[in-house]
Amino acid sequence: MRCAIYIRVSTDKEEQKASLKYQQELFYRYIKEQGWDIYEFYVDVQSGTTAKRKNLQKMIKDAEEKKFDIILAKELSRLARNGELSYKIKNLCENQGIHIITLDNAINTTTGNTNMFGLYAWMYEQESENTSNRVKETLRTRAQKGLFKGSSPPFGYEVRGGKLHIRNDDSPDIVRRIFSEYLRGAGRESIARGLYNDGISTPAEVAGKKNANDKWNDSTIRLILSNPHYVGDLVQGRTTTVSVTSKKRKKVKKEHQIIHKDIHEAIIPREMFNTVQQQMKVRTKYITAPKKHLFTNILYCADCGKGLWYRSNRKGYICGNYARHGKKACSSHFVKEEHLTNTILTDIKLLVKQINKEEYLKQLELKTKKSKHDLMKRIDKANKQILVFKKRKGKYINMLADEQITHEDYRENVEASNIEIEQLVKKKNELLSKIEDEQVIDSIEKLKEELLSFLNFNELSPEILSRLVNRIEVNEDSSFNIHYRFSAPIIE
């Protein structure tokens, strides 16, 4: 846990400097007891009623970039004495998954203790509600005048002088293509896949949004197909925020929406749009959700890592990435369900046959015991090494407090220790996973008994698969690798 420590004193008088030193010592002791790390001290000499504090703003910026996990302060008043700023910090931390702890025990979000925030939140919420209502009224007035009030125009349009105008590029034709293909019977995923494979830019890419995805998806197609702006109507106020403190939105009844008919040039004829709306209702009503099949959540593409989807017309599975986005994203990786089933049943029969061999049984038991013993020794060694690095981090805090090392040296040493700890924890988890896989079937006799009972049915069920198979990876040439949960190898 990386800690941002905020310290504020009101003046630079001598008694305040003593307070600063005292607060630092409190934090050093607290962080060492918790076994956490110091990211940075943020110190301001200024009143708590203003947000214009240099280091407070720096801490807020670093919080937005998730540079630390916890904000520590002596008490809440050190962070802020006005409700708006208190709520802003709380809201930012909630959005970023950052905890706030005050050393006076008034607030500790790691344990759900946020008693003091209620008053501050209430004060700010009243002020924000009034401001929000004023903004909404301004936007509503703008909408009533027939001006577009959104932040981004619909795909295919641009805003000029507050009005929607058809773009002078290929995006309007893409909108027409989407509507036409849907009316010809294509599904939304099929349309999205075709656009992606043809290299068509997504609405997010056209709008120049950061981290825009180049893949079209079902939800994007649905939003375009249901957008009334495409018939020339300006329909605004279709949704509103749930509250001033929430980004969630709720639908507004049609009678409360602001609608101006035929106010801008249409991309889609009204008759075509209405037909599409009817089709969407019909298809939603009668199309059932895809059913899970025998190897669902067990079969994975060896190349892209996505799960394979069952296709009843082919009686087998294909890569989910290929199914959704086409050959540009991945290839089919098709495999027959019958082939998978026969292979696993054959492996089980072979294993049962081998277990009947007394010599094989003894060797396998010895191998399993030795493997488990070796794994436990390696886990114990990893635990001891982790403890060494944690103690070392505690020493670095002492050295920093005694000014034996600079903050830069402290951070460099701690980061190096954290990398070592992270690698050791990863190694330990891998070893634990191996033990767990071996302990799924912890005796050879039990394995034999279970396998024989499975063979009595001479068929596979989801229960049998989850008991015996961990994962199956399918290659591009339809060959596959089965990762069984038991450690017993098949001996040819």
C-alpha positions in Angstrom: 0.0 0.0 0.0 1.5 3.3 -1.2 0.7 6.2 1.2 0.3 9.9 0.3 0.8 11.8 3.5 -0.9 15.2 3.7 0.3 17.7 6.4 -1.0 21.2 6.7 -0.1 23.9 9.2 -1.7 27.4 9.2 1.5 29.5 9.5 5.2 29.2 9.4 5.7 30.3 13.0 8.1 28.3 15.2 5.3 26.5 17.1 3.8 25.4 13.8 7.2 24.0 12.6 7.2 21.9 15.8 3.8 20.6 14.9 5.0 19.8 11.4 7.8 17.7 12.9 5.5 16.0 15.3 3.0 15.1 12.6 5.8 13.6 10.5 6.9 11.3 13.4 3.3 10.1 13.9 3.1 9.1 10.2 6.5 7.3 10.2 5.4 5.2 13.2 2.0 4.5 11.9 3.2 3.4 8.4 5.9 1.2 9.8 3.4 -0.5 12.1 1.1 -1.2 9.1 3.9 -2.5 6.9 3.0 0.1 4.2 5.2 2.3 2.0 5.6 6.1 1.8 4.8 7.5 -1.6 5.3 11.2 -0.8 4.8 13.9 1.8 2.5 16.8 0.7 3.0 19.7 3.0 1.2 23.1 2.8 1.5 26.1 5.1 -1.9 27.7 4.4 -5.5 27.9 5.6 -7.7 24.9 5.2 -10.6 26.9 3.8 -9.1 27.3 0.4 -8.5 24.7 -2.3 -5.7 26.8 -3.9 -2.9 25.0 -2.0 0.0 24.0 -4.2 0.7 20.6 -2.6 -2.9 19.7 -2.1 -3.5 20.3 -5.8 -0.4 18.2 -6.6 -1.8 15.4 -4.4 -5.2 15.6 -6.1 -3.5 15.4 -9.5 -1.4 12.4 -8.4 -4.6 10.7 -7.0 -6.3 11.2 -10.4 -3.3 9.3 -11.9 -3.6 6.6 -9.1 0.0 7.0 -8.0 -0.9 5.9 -4.5 -3.4 3.8 -2.6 -4.1 5.7 0.6 -4.3 9.3 1.8 -3.2 9.8 5.4 -3.9 13.0 7.4 -3.8 13.8 11.1 -7.5 14.8 11.0 -10.0 15.8 8.3 -9.6 19.5 8.9 -6.0 19.2 7.7 -7.4 18.2 4.3 -10.2 20.7 4.1 -12.5 23.0 6.2 -15.1 23.5 3.6 -17.7 21.0 2.4 -17.1 21.3 -1.3 -13.4 20.4 -1.1 -14.0 17.6 1.4 -16.6 16.1 -0.9 -14.4 16.5 -4.0 -11.6 14.6 -2.3 -13.9 11.9 -1.1 -15.5 11.5 -4.5 -12.1 11.4 -6.3 -10.9 8.8 -3.9 -14.0 6.6 -4.4 -13.7 6.8 -8.2 -10.0 5.9 -8.1 -10.2 3.2 -5.4 -8.1 5.3 -3.0 -8.6 5.0 0.8 -8.6 7.9 3.3 -7.4 7.5 6.9 -7.2 10.1 9.6 -5.0 9.4 12.6 -7.7 10.7 15.0 -9.8 7.6 14.0 -12.7 9.7 12.6 -12.3 8.3 9.1 -10.9 5.0 7.9 -12.4 4.0 4.6 -10.6 0.6 4.7 -13.0 -0.3 7.5 -16.0 1.7 6.3 -15.5 4.4 9.0 -16.6 7.6 7.3 -18.6 9.3 10.1 -17.3 12.8 9.6 -17.8 12.9 5.9 -21.6 13.0 6.2 -21.8 16.6 7.2 -19.3 17.8 4.6 -21.0 15.8 1.9 -24.4 17.2 2.8 -23.2 20.8 2.7 -21.5 20.3 -0.7 -24.4 18.4 -2.1 -26.8 21.2 -1.4 -24.6 23.7 -3.1 -23.9 21.3 -6.0 -27.6 20.6 -6.4 -28.4 24.3 -6.8 -25.5 24.7 -9.3 -26.6 21.6 -11.2 -30.2 22.8 -11.5 -29.0 26.1 -12.9 -26.8 24.3 -15.5 -29.7 22.0 -16.4 -32.0 24.9 -16.8 -29.5 26.7 -19.1 -29.1 23.6 -21.2 -32.9 23.1 -21.3 -33.4 26.6 -22.5 -30.8 26.0 -25.2 -32.6 22.8 -26.2 -36.0 24.5 -26.4 -34.5 26.9 -28.9 -33.6 24.0 -31.1 -29.9 24.1 -30.4 -27.9 20.9 -29.9 -26.7 20.8 -26.3 -24.8 17.5 -26.2 -21.0 17.2 -25.9 -20.6 14.9 -28.9 -22.9 14.9 -32.0 -24.3 11.6 -33.3 -22.1 9.6 -35.6 -22.5 11.1 -39.1 -23.2 14.6 -37.9 -21.2 17.6 -36.8 -22.3 20.8 -34.9 -22.1 24.2 -36.6 -23.7 27.2 -35.0 -25.5 25.0 -32.5 -27.2 23.0 -35.3 -26.6 19.4 -36.5 -25.2 19.2 -40.1 -24.3 16.0 -42.0 -20.5 15.4 -42.1 -18.6 15.7 -45.3 -17.0 12.3 -45.0 -18.0 8.6 -45.2 -19.6 8.4 -41.8 -23.2 9.2 -43.1 -22.8 6.4 -45.6 -21.8 4.1 -42.8 -25.0 5.0 -40.9 -27.0 4.2 -44.0 -25.1 0.9 -44.4 -25.9 -0.1 -40.8 -29.7 0.5 -41.3 -29.8 -1.2 -44.7 -27.9 -4.3 -43.5 -30.2 -4.6 -40.4 -33.3 -4.5 -42.6 -31.8 -7.2 -44.8 -31.7 -9.5 -41.8 -28.1 -9.0 -40.5 -27.7 -9.1 -36.7 -26.0 -6.3 -34.8 -22.9 -8.4 -34.1 -22.7 -9.4 -37.7 -22.9 -5.8 -38.8 -20.2 -4.8 -36.3 -17.9 -7.6 -37.4 -18.3 -6.5 -41.1 -17.4 -2.9 -40.3 -14.4 -3.9 -38.2 -13.1 -6.2 -40.9 -13.6 -3.5 -43.5 -11.4 -1.1 -41.4 -14.2 1.4 -40.8 -13.4 3.9 -38.0 -15.6 3.6 -34.9 -17.6 6.6 -33.7 -15.2 7.0 -30.8 -12.3 7.2 -33.3 -14.1 9.7 -35.5 -14.8 11.9 -32.4 -11.1 11.7 -31.5 -11.7 10.3 -28.0 -8.7 9.0 -26.0 -8.3 5.3 -25.9 -10.9 4.8 -28.6 -11.5 1.2 -29.5 -11.1 0.2 -33.2 -13.6 -2.6 -32.8 -17.3 -2.1 -33.5 -19.6 -3.9 -31.1 -23.2 -4.7 -30.6 -24.0 -1.8 -28.2 -22.6 0.8 -30.7 -24.8 -0.6 -33.5 -27.8 -0.6 -31.2 -27.3 3.0 -30.2 -27.1 4.1 -33.9 -30.2 2.1 -34.9 -32.3 3.6 -32.1 -31.1 7.2 -32.4 -34.0 9.5 -33.6 -31.6 12.2 -34.7 -31.1 10.3 -38.0 -34.6 11.2 -39.3 -34.0 14.9 -38.8 -35.6 15.2 -35.3 -33.7 16.9 -32.5 -34.6 14.8 -29.4 -32.9 16.0 -26.2 -33.3 15.3 -22.5 -33.8 11.6 -23.1 -31.8 10.8 -20.0 -30.9 12.6 -16.8 -28.4 12.0 -14.0 -29.8 10.0 -11.0 -28.3 12.6 -8.6 -25.6 15.3 -8.5 -23.3 12.8 -6.8 -23.8 10.0 -9.3 -22.8 9.6 -13.0 -25.5 7.0 -13.5 -28.3 8.1 -15.8 -32.0 7.2 -16.0 -34.5 7.5 -18.9 -36.9 10.4 -19.1 -40.5 9.8 -20.2 -41.2 10.9 -23.8 -43.6 13.6 -22.8 -40.9 15.3 -20.8 -38.3 15.2 -23.6 -37.6 18.2 -25.8 -38.4 17.3 -29.4 -38.1 19.4 -32.5 -39.2 17.5 -35.6 -37.5 17.9 -39.0 -35.1 20.6 -37.7 -32.0 19.3 -39.5 -31.2 17.2 -42.6 -32.0 13.5 -42.2 -29.6 10.7 -43.0 -32.3 8.0 -42.7 -35.8 8.2 -44.1 -38.5 8.2 -41.4 -40.2 5.1 -42.8 -37.0 3.1 -42.7 -36.2 4.2 -39.2 -39.7 3.2 -37.9 -39.4 -0.2 -39.6 -36.1 -0.8 -37.9 -37.6 0.1 -34.5 -40.3 -2.5 -35.0 -37.7 -5.1 -36.1 -35.6 -4.4 -33.0 -38.6 -5.1 -30.8 -39.5 -8.3 -32.6 -35.9 -9.7 -32.6 -35.4 -8.8 -29.0 -38.6 -10.7 -28.1 -37.9 -13.9 -30.0 -34.2 -14.3 -30.0 -33.1 -16.4 -27.1 -29.8 -16.1 -25.3 -27.0 -18.5 -26.4 -27.0 -21.7 -24.3 -23.9 -23.1 -22.5 -22.5 -26.3 -23.9 -20.3 -29.1 -22.6 -16.9 -27.4 -23.1 -18.0 -23.8 -22.4 -15.5 -22.1 -20.0 -13.0 -24.9 -20.6 -12.0 -24.3 -24.2 -9.7 -21.4 -25.1 -8.0 -20.1 -28.2 -4.3 -20.9 -28.0 -3.4 -17.7 -29.9 -5.6 -14.9 -28.6 -6.7 -16.5 -25.3 -10.5 -15.9 -25.8 -13.0 -18.6 -25.0 -14.4 -20.7 -27.8 -18.1 -20.5 -28.7 -20.4 -23.4 -29.6 -21.9 -23.4 -33.1 -24.8 -26.0 -33.4 -24.8 -25.9 -37.2 -21.2 -27.1 -37.1 -21.5 -29.3 -34.0 -18.3 -27.7 -32.7 -16.6 -24.6 -31.3 -14.9 -21.6 -32.8 -12.8 -18.8 -31.3 -15.0 -16.1 -29.6 -12.8 -13.3 -30.9 -13.2 -14.6 -34.5 -17.0 -15.1 -34.0 -17.5 -11.6 -32.8 -15.0 -9.6 -34.9 -14.0 -11.9 -37.8 -10.7 -12.9 -39.4 -9.1 -9.6 -38.7 -9.2 -10.3 -35.0 -8.3 -14.0 -35.0 -8.9 -17.2 -37.0 -11.6 -19.9 -36.6 -9.7 -22.5 -34.5 -12.6 -24.8 -35.1 -12.8 -28.1 -33.2 -15.5 -30.7 -33.2 -17.2 -31.5 -29.9 -17.3 -35.2 -30.7 -13.5 -35.2 -31.3 -12.8 -33.6 -27.9 -15.2 -36.0 -26.1 -13.6 -39.1 -27.7 -10.1 -37.9 -27.0 -10.8 -37.4 -23.3 -12.7 -40.7 -22.9 -9.7 -42.5 -24.6 -7.3 -40.8 -22.2 -9.3 -41.8 -19.2 -9.5 -45.4 -20.3 -5.8 -45.5 -20.9 -5.1 -44.0 -17.5 -7.4 -46.6 -15.8 -5.5 -49.4 -17.6 -2.2 -48.0 -16.5 -3.3 -47.6 -12.9 -3.9 -51.4 -12.8 -0.2 -51.9 -13.2 1.2 -52.3 -9.7 4.6 -50.9 -10.6 3.1 -47.9 -12.2 1.0 -47.3 -9.1 4.0 -47.4 -6.7 6.0 -45.0 -9.0 3.2 -42.6 -9.3 2.6 -42.5 -5.5 6.3 -41.9 -4.8 6.4 -39.2 -7.5 3.3 -37.4 -6.1 4.7 -37.4 -2.5 8.1 -36.2 -3.5 6.6 -33.5 -5.7 4.4 -32.2 -2.9 7.3 -32.2 -0.4 9.5 -30.3 -2.8 6.8 -27.7 -3.5 6.2 -27.1 0.2 9.9 -26.5 0.7 10.0 -24.0 -2.1 6.9 -22.2 -0.7 8.5 -22.0 2.8 11.6 -20.5 1.3 9.6 -17.9 -0.6 7.8 -17.0 2.6 11.1 -16.4 4.4 12.4 -14.3 1.6 9.2 -12.2 1.6 9.6 -11.6 5.3 13.2 -10.5 4.8 12.2 -7.8 2.3 9.3 -6.6 4.4 11.7 -6.1 7.4 14.1 -4.3 5.1 11.4 -1.9 4.1 10.8 -1.1 7.8 14.5 -0.2 8.2 14.3 2.2 5.2 11.5 4.1 7.0 13.7 4.5 10.1 16.6 5.7 7.9 14.3 8.2 6.2 13.0 9.5 9.5 16.5 9.9 10.9 17.5 11.7 7.6 20.1 9.1 6.9 18.8 8.7 3.3 16.9 11.1 1.0 13.3 10.5 0.0 14.5 9.6 -3.5 16.8 6.9 -2.1 14.0 5.6 0.1 11.6 5.3 -2.8 14.2 3.7 -5.0 15.0 1.1 -2.3 11.4 0.4 -1.5 10.4 0.0 -5.2 13.2 -2.5 -5.6 12.0 -4.4 -2.5 8.4 -4.4 -3.8 9.5 -5.8 -7.1 11.3 -8.6 -5.3 8.2 -9.2 -3.1 5.9 -9.2 -6.1 8.0 -11.8 -7.9 8.2 -14.0 -4.8 4.4 -13.8 -4.2 3.8 -14.7 -7.9 6.2 -17.6 -7.5 4.5 -18.7 -4.3 1.0 -18.6 -5.9 2.2 -20.6 -8.8 3.5 -23.2 -6.4 0.3 -23.2 -4.4 -1.6 -23.7 -7.6 0.5 -26.7 -8.5 -0.2 -28.2 -5.1 -3.9 -27.5 -5.5 -4.0 -29.2 -8.8 -2.3 -32.3 -7.4 -4.5 -32.3 -4.4 -7.7 -32.3 -6.5 -7.3 -36.1 -6.6 -5.1 -36.8 -3.6 -4.9 -40.6 -3.8 -4.3 -42.9 -6.8 -6.9 -45.3 -5.6 -9.5 -42.6 -5.4 -8.5 -41.5 -8.9 -9.0 -45.0 -10.2 -12.3 -45.3 -8.5 -13.6 -42.0 -9.9 -12.4 -42.7 -13.4 -14.0 -46.1 -13.4 -17.3 -44.6 -12.2 -17.1 -42.0 -15.0 -16.5 -44.7 -17.6 -19.6 -46.6 -16.5 -21.6 -43.8 -18.1 -19.4 -43.8 -21.2 -20.1 -40.1 -21.7 -18.9 -36.8 -20.5 -20.8 -34.4 -18.3 -20.0 -30.8 -17.2 -19.4 -32.3 -13.7 -16.9 -34.8 -14.9 -15.1 -32.3 -17.0 -14.8 -29.8 -14.2 -13.4 -32.6 -12.0 -10.8 -33.8 -14.4 -10.0 -31.1 -16.9 -8.6 -27.7 -16.0 -8.3 -26.1 -19.5 -8.1 -27.1 -23.1 -6.3 -24.9 -25.6 -7.1 -25.2 -29.3 -4.6 -24.3 -32.0 -5.2 -22.8 -35.4 -4.9 -26.2 -37.1 -7.6 -27.6 -34.8 -5.2 -29.6 -32.7 -5.5 -29.1 -29.0 -3.7 -29.5 -25.7 -5.7 -30.9 -22.7 -4.5 -29.7 -19.2 -5.8 -32.4 -16.8 -6.3 -31.6 -13.1 -4.5 -34.8 -12.0 -0.7 -35.0 -12.2 -0.7 -38.5 -13.5 0.9 -38.6 -17.0 -0.3 -40.8 -19.7 2.4 -43.4 -20.4 2.5 -44.7 -23.9 
